[in-house]
Amino acid sequence: MLPLLRLIVADISLSHRELTDRRSHLRRMLRSHQGKARFQVYDQEIVEMQKELTDQAAHLDEYITELERLGVLLRSAHEGIVDFPTVIDQRPAFFTWQMGQEDINDFHWHDESTADRKRLAPMSNG
């Protein structure tokens, strides 16, 4: 499942970063535009940007829904961190994977955050 996850999480991370940048740009435009008649020429551009942001946010939600259908929880869109529910030593836990990692190397207990993740013990071949 990791090859598919790599694609989906990369799309989520890129989409999230673009959305964050575009929202910041729109906020700057709106601040400089407020109450200034000379900026009315940008009114249509602002309306179009707001619609594009709404569409892009909906697209990002579709990616997240796709992850959830796979049983994977998005923990950080920006950093590309996801969790897989599991049970370790009869305790609820999550395997954690981060974009850029070759394999799943970490876990954290169900009542801990992703920041509390621990290294998985290496599997023995014997």
ZADO-1210 file (C-alpha; in nm, 4 decimals, padded with zeros to 6 digits):
<atoms>
<atom x="00.0000" y="00.0000" z="00.0000" code="MET" pos="1"/>
<atom x="00.2986" y="00.2359" z="00.0466" code="LEU" pos="2"/>
<atom x="00.3406" y="00.3110" z="-00.3270" code="PRO" pos="3"/>
<atom x="-00.0200" y="00.4368" z="-00.3413" code="LEU" pos="4"/>
<atom x="00.0232" y="00.6268" z="-00.0132" code="LEU" pos="5"/>
<atom x="00.3362" y="00.7973" z="-00.1439" code="ARG" pos="6"/>
<atom x="00.1365" y="00.9370" z="-00.4357" code="LEU" pos="7"/>
<atom x="-00.1652" y="01.0444" z="-00.2318" code="ILE" pos="8"/>
<atom x="00.0381" y="01.2009" z="00.0503" code="VAL" pos="9"/>
<atom x="00.2630" y="01.3854" z="-00.1978" code="ALA" pos="10"/>
<atom x="-00.0504" y="01.5268" z="-00.3642" code="ASP" pos="11"/>
<atom x="-00.1951" y="01.6260" z="-00.0258" code="ILE" pos="12"/>
<atom x="00.1256" y="01.7938" z="00.0857" code="SER" pos="13"/>
<atom x="00.1672" y="01.9870" z="-00.2396" code="LEU" pos="14"/>
<atom x="-00.2002" y="02.0865" z="-00.2431" code="SER" pos="15"/>
<atom x="-00.1857" y="02.1961" z="00.1213" code="HIS" pos="16"/>
<atom x="00.1232" y="02.4112" z="00.0640" code="ARG" pos="17"/>
<atom x="-00.0248" y="02.5731" z="-00.2469" code="GLU" pos="18"/>
<atom x="-00.3531" y="02.6379" z="-00.0670" code="LEU" pos="19"/>
<atom x="-00.1720" y="02.7937" z="00.2298" code="THR" pos="20"/>
<atom x="00.0352" y="03.0183" z="00.0018" code="ASP" pos="21"/>
<atom x="-00.2673" y="03.1261" z="-00.2021" code="ARG" pos="22"/>
<atom x="-00.4707" y="03.2022" z="00.1127" code="ARG" pos="23"/>
<atom x="-00.1862" y="03.4196" z="00.2426" code="SER" pos="24"/>
<atom x="-00.1663" y="03.6010" z="-00.0900" code="HIS" pos="25"/>
<atom x="-00.5417" y="03.6614" z="-00.0881" code="LEU" pos="26"/>
<atom x="-00.5305" y="03.7943" z="00.2702" code="ARG" pos="27"/>
<atom x="-00.2550" y="04.0399" z="00.1704" code="ARG" pos="28"/>
<atom x="-00.4593" y="04.1509" z="-00.1310" code="MET" pos="29"/>
<atom x="-00.7694" y="04.1999" z="00.0811" code="LEU" pos="30"/>
<atom x="-00.5799" y="04.4021" z="00.3438" code="ARG" pos="31"/>
<atom x="-00.4340" y="04.6356" z="00.0815" code="SER" pos="32"/>
<atom x="-00.7670" y="04.6556" z="-00.1034" code="HIS" pos="33"/>
<atom x="-00.9968" y="04.7501" z="00.1871" code="GLN" pos="34"/>
<atom x="-01.1732" y="05.0784" z="00.1252" code="GLY" pos="35"/>
<atom x="-00.9429" y="05.1925" z="-00.1542" code="LYS" pos="36"/>
<atom x="-01.1287" y="05.2860" z="-00.4704" code="ALA" pos="37"/>
<atom x="-00.8196" y="05.2580" z="-00.6886" code="ARG" pos="38"/>
<atom x="-00.8070" y="04.8837" z="-00.6162" code="PHE" pos="39"/>
<atom x="-01.1612" y="04.8141" z="-00.7375" code="GLN" pos="40"/>
<atom x="-01.0083" y="04.6861" z="-01.0581" code="VAL" pos="41"/>
<atom x="-00.9009" y="04.3799" z="-00.8546" code="TYR" pos="42"/>
<atom x="-01.2520" y="04.2997" z="-00.7266" code="ASP" pos="43"/>
<atom x="-01.3147" y="04.0388" z="-00.9985" code="GLN" pos="44"/>
<atom x="-00.9697" y="03.8865" z="-00.9463" code="GLU" pos="45"/>
<atom x="-01.0403" y="03.8540" z="-00.5734" code="ILE" pos="46"/>
<atom x="-01.3746" y="03.6837" z="-00.6388" code="VAL" pos="47"/>
<atom x="-01.2057" y="03.4407" z="-00.8792" code="GLU" pos="48"/>
<atom x="-00.9291" y="03.3671" z="-00.6279" code="MET" pos="49"/>
<atom x="-01.1863" y="03.2946" z="-00.3571" code="GLN" pos="50"/>
<atom x="-01.3661" y="03.0494" z="-00.5877" code="LYS" pos="51"/>
<atom x="-01.0360" y="02.8804" z="-00.6820" code="GLU" pos="52"/>
<atom x="-00.9454" y="02.8463" z="-00.3137" code="LEU" pos="53"/>
<atom x="-01.2815" y="02.6861" z="-00.2404" code="THR" pos="54"/>
<atom x="-01.2315" y="02.4422" z="-00.5294" code="ASP" pos="55"/>
<atom x="-00.8762" y="02.3628" z="-00.4219" code="GLN" pos="56"/>
<atom x="-00.9861" y="02.3013" z="-00.0612" code="ALA" pos="57"/>
<atom x="-01.2568" y="02.0623" z="-00.1870" code="ALA" pos="58"/>
<atom x="-00.9947" y="01.8793" z="-00.3938" code="HIS" pos="59"/>
<atom x="-00.7725" y="01.8475" z="-00.0862" code="LEU" pos="60"/>
<atom x="-01.0683" y="01.7045" z="00.1075" code="ASP" pos="61"/>
<atom x="-01.1098" y="01.4415" z="-00.1668" code="GLU" pos="62"/>
<atom x="-00.7485" y="01.3285" z="-00.1176" code="TYR" pos="63"/>
<atom x="-00.8017" y="01.3058" z="00.2585" code="ILE" pos="64"/>
<atom x="-01.1220" y="01.1045" z="00.2074" code="THR" pos="65"/>
<atom x="-00.9281" y="00.8682" z="-00.0194" code="GLU" pos="66"/>
<atom x="-00.6768" y="00.8117" z="00.2620" code="LEU" pos="67"/>
<atom x="-00.9547" y="00.7481" z="00.5121" code="GLU" pos="68"/>
<atom x="-01.1097" y="00.4878" z="00.2800" code="ARG" pos="69"/>
<atom x="-00.7756" y="00.3067" z="00.2963" code="LEU" pos="70"/>
<atom x="-00.7941" y="00.3165" z="00.6775" code="GLY" pos="71"/>
<atom x="-00.5154" y="00.5747" z="00.7027" code="VAL" pos="72"/>
<atom x="-00.5349" y="00.8909" z="00.9158" code="LEU" pos="73"/>
<atom x="-00.3713" y="01.2141" z="00.8021" code="LEU" pos="74"/>
<atom x="-00.1779" y="01.3705" z="01.0903" code="ARG" pos="75"/>
<atom x="00.0074" y="01.6497" z="00.9084" code="SER" pos="76"/>
<atom x="-00.0701" y="01.7629" z="00.5557" code="ALA" pos="77"/>
<atom x="00.2254" y="02.0018" z="00.5635" code="HIS" pos="78"/>
<atom x="00.4805" y="01.7389" z="00.6684" code="GLU" pos="79"/>
<atom x="00.3101" y="01.4439" z="00.4986" code="GLY" pos="80"/>
<atom x="00.2613" y="01.2339" z="00.8132" code="ILE" pos="81"/>
<atom x="00.0010" y="00.9551" z="00.8291" code="VAL" pos="82"/>
<atom x="-00.0983" y="00.6933" z="01.0865" code="ASP" pos="83"/>
<atom x="-00.2230" y="00.3354" z="01.0452" code="PHE" pos="84"/>
<atom x="-00.4309" y="00.1935" z="01.3309" code="PRO" pos="85"/>
<atom x="-00.2836" y="-00.1275" z="01.4750" code="THR" pos="86"/>
<atom x="-00.2452" y="-00.3267" z="01.7953" code="VAL" pos="87"/>
<atom x="00.0976" y="-00.3803" z="01.9548" code="ILE" pos="88"/>
<atom x="00.1364" y="-00.5974" z="02.2637" code="ASP" pos="89"/>
<atom x="-00.2439" y="-00.6021" z="02.2956" code="GLN" pos="90"/>
<atom x="-00.2518" y="-00.2188" z="02.3138" code="ARG" pos="91"/>
<atom x="-00.4109" y="00.0098" z="02.0538" code="PRO" pos="92"/>
<atom x="-00.1415" y="00.1945" z="01.8620" code="ALA" pos="93"/>
<atom x="-00.0591" y="00.3554" z="01.5289" code="PHE" pos="94"/>
<atom x="00.2155" y="00.2832" z="01.2822" code="PHE" pos="95"/>
<atom x="00.3437" y="00.6175" z="01.1540" code="THR" pos="96"/>
<atom x="00.4834" y="00.6945" z="00.8105" code="TRP" pos="97"/>
<atom x="00.6183" y="01.0258" z="00.6844" code="GLN" pos="98"/>
<atom x="00.6605" y="01.1361" z="00.3267" code="MET" pos="99"/>
<atom x="01.0169" y="01.0638" z="00.2153" code="GLY" pos="100"/>
<atom x="01.0598" y="00.7520" z="00.4284" code="GLN" pos="101"/>
<atom x="01.1246" y="00.4248" z="00.2489" code="GLU" pos="102"/>
<atom x="00.9275" y="00.2164" z="00.4960" code="ASP" pos="103"/>
<atom x="00.7216" y="00.2326" z="00.8142" code="ILE" pos="104"/>
<atom x="00.9751" y="00.2690" z="01.0947" code="ASN" pos="105"/>
<atom x="00.7824" y="00.4248" z="01.3830" code="ASP" pos="106"/>
<atom x="00.4763" y="00.3805" z="01.6011" code="PHE" pos="107"/>
<atom x="00.3019" y="00.5557" z="01.8873" code="HIS" pos="108"/>
<atom x="00.0424" y="00.4401" z="02.1345" code="TRP" pos="109"/>
<atom x="-00.3215" y="00.5330" z="02.0759" code="HIS" pos="110"/>
<atom x="-00.3233" y="00.7843" z="02.3632" code="ASP" pos="111"/>
<atom x="-00.0054" y="00.9599" z="02.2439" code="GLU" pos="112"/>
<atom x="00.0497" y="01.2086" z="01.9658" code="SER" pos="113"/>
<atom x="00.2481" y="01.1484" z="01.6504" code="THR" pos="114"/>
<atom x="00.5247" y="01.3595" z="01.8068" code="ALA" pos="115"/>
<atom x="00.5679" y="01.0833" z="02.0681" code="ASP" pos="116"/>
<atom x="00.6474" y="00.8166" z="01.8105" code="ARG" pos="117"/>
<atom x="00.9055" y="00.5504" z="01.8833" code="LYS" pos="118"/>
<atom x="01.1268" y="00.3391" z="01.6591" code="ARG" pos="119"/>
<atom x="00.9917" y="-00.0051" z="01.5745" code="LEU" pos="120"/>
<atom x="01.2109" y="-00.2916" z="01.6890" code="ALA" pos="121"/>
<atom x="01.3868" y="-00.4606" z="01.3943" code="PRO" pos="122"/>
<atom x="01.2300" y="-00.7872" z="01.2802" code="MET" pos="123"/>
<atom x="01.4460" y="-01.0939" z="01.3409" code="SER" pos="124"/>
<atom x="01.4893" y="-01.3441" z="01.0591" code="ASN" pos="125"/>
<atom x="01.5102" y="-01.6444" z="01.2845" code="GLY" pos="126"/>
</atoms>
